[in-house]
Amino acid sequence: MELEQVRTRVAPAALAHERTLPVLPELTDLFPENGLVRGRVLSCTGPAATSLALAVSAAAMEAGSWMAVVDVPTLGLDAAVELGVPLHRMVRVASGDWASTVAAALDGFDLVVTTVPRGLRRAATTMLSSRIRQRGAVVIALGATEELACDGILRTEEPVWEGLGVGHGRLYRRHVAVRSGGRRAPVERGVRCSLPGVRGRLQAGESGPGELRCDESQVARLTLVS
């Protein structure tokens, strides 16, 4: 489906200018306003950046918002479903001109998840920043970016995987620390959660005692051996 067709279809819902979009209860402590403020840009960084962006978007999409994913070819649909994203409200777009494509998406989508290319002209980023505020969308940039000014940063740190035994097993749960900061959040906040949890979706807190764990470096070594 063409981006223009989808934008026309969802515009009435996307342009209802409530101030915030909901987030999962497990993540509200990361946000001073307890939700995603329209017209702002967030950056998700660290080893679980994409999973966190999906989890952050899930509650708003379940409430009726649509999401455009621009230039994120590595985003897995199975992982998105597992984290609670309704696929019928997500549109994936490969752009020829990133700035123009994102600008078009802002006209009809509440959420835009994207990777920001390097070397953007200042005029393009200034135009986009203004348009984001005017349209009341929330843009989630994957990875650290100096090209587009971010109002908040969500960092995933200290990843720990579960599921591998001695010579057997399957990775099924990843614990991470998530910390928020940025110019709109001068006081750093943090939560620990599982991305994904035992039943797939995000879960707050850590695992119980006695469960086998391995950190990210061990996962890398095991992958090389296999």
N, C-alpha and C positions, 0 to 999 in steps of 0.2 A: 504494500500500500504506500502511495506517495506521501511524503511529509506534508504537503499542502492539503491533501484530502483529510488526513488525520487531524491536522491543526484546525480545519474548519469544523470537523465533527466534535471536537472536545472543547472548543473555545468557550462556550457558555459556562461550563463548569470551571474551567481554568481561570476565568476572569472574574470569578466571584471573590472579591478582595478581602477575605478574612485575613487578619493580621498574621496568624500562625497556622502551621500545619502540624498535626499530631505526630508524636513519635511513640515508640513502644515504652511502656512504663519502666522497663529496665534501663532506659537511656535518658529519661527526663532529667536526672540529676546533672547531666552534662551540659544542659542548656539553661541559662539564667531565666529564660521565658518559658521553660518547660516544653518547648516545641521548636519547630523550624520557623524562623521569622521570614516572611515573604520579602523579596527584594534583596536578599543577601547571598553571599558566596561563601561556601564552606570548602575546606580542603581536607581530604581523608588521606593519611599517610601511613607508612609502615607496612609490615608483612601481611596484614589482614585488611588493607585499605578498601579493596573492592567489596569484600564481604561486609565490612562495616557500612559502606555506602548503601548497599542493598538493605541491610537491617534498619538503617536510619530512615529509608524511604518507605518501608513496608507498611507502617500504620497509616500514613497519609494515603497510600494507594488503596488500601483496604477501605478507607473512608470515601474514596471516589476520585482521587487525584490520578492524573496520567503522568507518565515519565517518558522522556526521550533520552535515549542512550546514544551519544554521539562519539564515534571513533573510539570505541572500547571493544575491539574484536576478541579479547580474551575473556570477556564476561560470559560465564557459563549459564545456560538457561536452567539446567538441573539445579545448580547451586542457588539461583535466584528463587526458584520454587521452594526449595528447602528452607530458605530464610524468610518465606512468607510473602514474596512478591507475586501478585496476580499478573500472570503474563499477558492477559487480555488488555491490560492497561499500560503495557510497555511497548515502545516502538524503538527498534534499533536503526541507526542511521550511519552510513559511511559518507563522510563529507568530501566534496571536492575543494570547497572553500570553507574552512572551519568557522571563521567569524560570521560569514553570511548564513551558514547552516544553523549555528547556535542562535543567531538573532531571529531567524524564522521560527525556531522551536520555542523561543520565549513568548511568541504570540499565542501559543495554544496549549502549552504544557505547564503544569505547576512545578514539575521537577525536571531538571536536566542534569544528567550524570555524564561527565566527559573527561577526556585527557586533554590538557591544554598544550598545544604545540609551542615550540620555542620560536623565537624570532618574529613574534607578532609586532606589527606597527602600533605605536602608542595611540594613534588615532582610532584604530580598530578596538583596542581594549577600553579606551575612554567611551566609545560609542556603546560597547557591550555593557559596561558598568552602569551607564545611564539607563539603558534599555531594561536591564535586570530590575532596577529600582522601579521604573515606570510600570512594567508588566506584572510586578509582584511575584515573580518566579523565584524558586530556590535552585541555585546552581551548586552542584557538588563536584569539585575537581578532584580527580584521582592523582595522588602524588603531590609533592611539593611544587609550587609554581610561583615564579617571580613575575610572570607575564600578566596575570590577572589578580588584582588586589582582593585578598580574602578577608572576610569579616571574622571568621573563626577557623580554627584548626583542630581537627580530631586526630590524635596520634594513637596508633596501635603499637604496643610494645610488649616485650617479655612473652613471646608465644611459647606455649607448651602443648604438645600433642599427646593424646592418649590413644591406646588401642593396641600397641605393639607389645608382644611378649618376648620371650627368648627364642628367636628364630621363627616366630610365627605371629599371626595377628593382622589386624587391619586398622589403619588410622581412621578414627571416627569422630573425634572431638578435639577442638583446639581452644585452649584458654588464652585469653589476651587481657592485658591491661589497656584501658582506653582513657586517654587524658585529653581534656579540652582546654583551649586557650585562644589567644588572639586579641585583636584590638577591641572587639565587642565583649570579650570575656576576660577582664584583667585578672580575675582570681581563678587560678587553675582548679579544675574539677576532675574527678576520676571515678571510674567504676571498673570492676573486673567482671568479665562475662565469657561465655563460651560461644564461639562462632565456627561451626555450628554446635548446638547442644546435642544431647543424646537423641532427642526426637527431631533433630534438624534445626528448628528455629533457635534464635538467640536465647540464651539462658543466663541469668545473673549468677554471680558467685563462682566458686571453684568446685572441683570434684570432691567426692568423699575420700576418706583415707583408704590406703591400700591399693589404689588403682595405679596400674603401670603407666609411666609417663616417659616422654623423651622430648628434648628441646629441639629447636629448629635445626641446629647444626647436626644433631644425630639423625634427623630425618634426611638431611642432605646426604650424609654418609651412607645411610641405608639405601637410598635411591641409586647412588653410584654403584654400590655393590650389586644390586639387583639388575 
